[in-house]
Amino acid sequence: MSERTFLLAANWKMNPTPAAALVNAHGDQSKNPYHPHADIDVVVFPTFLDVQRCMDAGLIVGAQYGHPEVSGAHTGDVSMAMLKTIGCRYVLCGHSERRNDHKETDNDVAAQAIAALEQKIHPIICIGETLEEREKGHAEAVVKKQLKGLPLESDVTIAYEPVWAIGTGKTATPTQAQEMHAFIRSQLPKDRRDSTRILYGGSMKVENAEAMLKQPDIDGGLIGGASLKPEEFGKMIEIAEKMIIN
Ligand code: PGA
């Protein structure tokens, strides 16, 4: 088994924070599946509006986006520096929904990741191919291009999220995911290959979590839909924890 600690990240996107997350995790943690765990890393990604509330509840919190510039004329944006000030420890960079909705390019994503590192915020950098790209046999080339220019020599996390599996209920098979994760790992600088975590994202749920997490190059999940359901998210954490013990 790898020495990389599992990371389960709840990406709530533009959805209300699940009420269970706001049960104070400093007290009875059994009521809050999102609370920090000793043996695996659990991080939540609420909307900007709920970042503070989640931190007040004792959760480890990340932002879904951060602007690379420290401040300036960027209406509607929040900078990495501001995220740092408020206490965010993680940030998502280049989620496919942001690449699509906000036309973020690979260069933008690299700039975000570099700015996050400068602020000592841990970037989770999302990459992944569309269905069309996979069907044409271009999946590896697409991912390779997305990796280019990223600060991979630093302490970052990669999330492989095939676009066709996000929010669709379709999941890559564990074999497909493992193949791509192994390919991504082969692209990392040699001295970072063993230590960099690569998460799987795309309809990860209770039914497939164990099969995914069993794969040698899958180090956790970036979980959307299923993370909004506290019970389901809690079960996925249990699955990950059992796998560490066994
Ligand atoms: P999903 O989302 O689990 O709902 O597919 C994952 C993600 O987009 O991060």
Residues whose N, C-alpha, C, O or C-beta is under 5 A from the ligand:
A	BS01	PGA	N11 A165 I166 G167 T168 G201 G202 S203 M204 L222 I223 G224 G225 A226
